[in-house]
Structures are given as C-alpha cells and as structure tokens.
C-alpha cells in the first residue's frame, strides 16, 4: 500500500505540474473530496525524496515557479490518501533556496 501511495502521489504531482495537465491529474488521482490548503499553485518540480507512512506521502522537491526566475524553492508537500490510494488532502511548506549557503550542506 505504501509503494502504491508513493507512486500515485508522484504521478499526480508530475502530471499536474511538469506535464501541465491539472484536469487529468485531478481526474486520475484525486478523490471527489480533495482538500487543497495552498491558495496558489503553478510550478515545475524535481523530486528529491518520497516518504510514505500510513495514509500519508511526503515529497521533498526542488521547485521552479514561473515569474520567479531569480530564485528557486525547496518544498515539502504532504498528501493524505484514502484507502484506495486517491489523494484527499494536501499541505505544503516552502523555503527559498538561498544563492549562497552558510555551510557546505545543500538543501537537497
């Protein structure tokens, strides 16, 4: 079940943003009772990590937002899926990737 949930969430996000097919993404992967907690969407995502536990899948992504060419974002997206693997809820936390880091570690 965890692998199915991870696969569905990654496919949903890829179809939604990278392939620019939000209607198809919603029809294929979202529940009829989908709840979106972010008021503004539209970006290109690069998947860095995918973690699943219970009915939750967490994506760690490098994000490029249109109109924000001077900065990229690091994002954590949290999805709740139902027992059939359909996405029912989404939250996110975003942070600007700084041009220089105070240490040798990367955000990804």
Secondary structure, 3 states (H helix, E strand, C coil): CHHHHHHHHHHHHHHHHHCCCHHHHHHHHEEEEEEECCCCCCCEEEEEEEEEECCEEEEEEEEECCCCCCCCEEEEEEEEECCCCCEEEEEEEEEECCCCCCCCCCCC
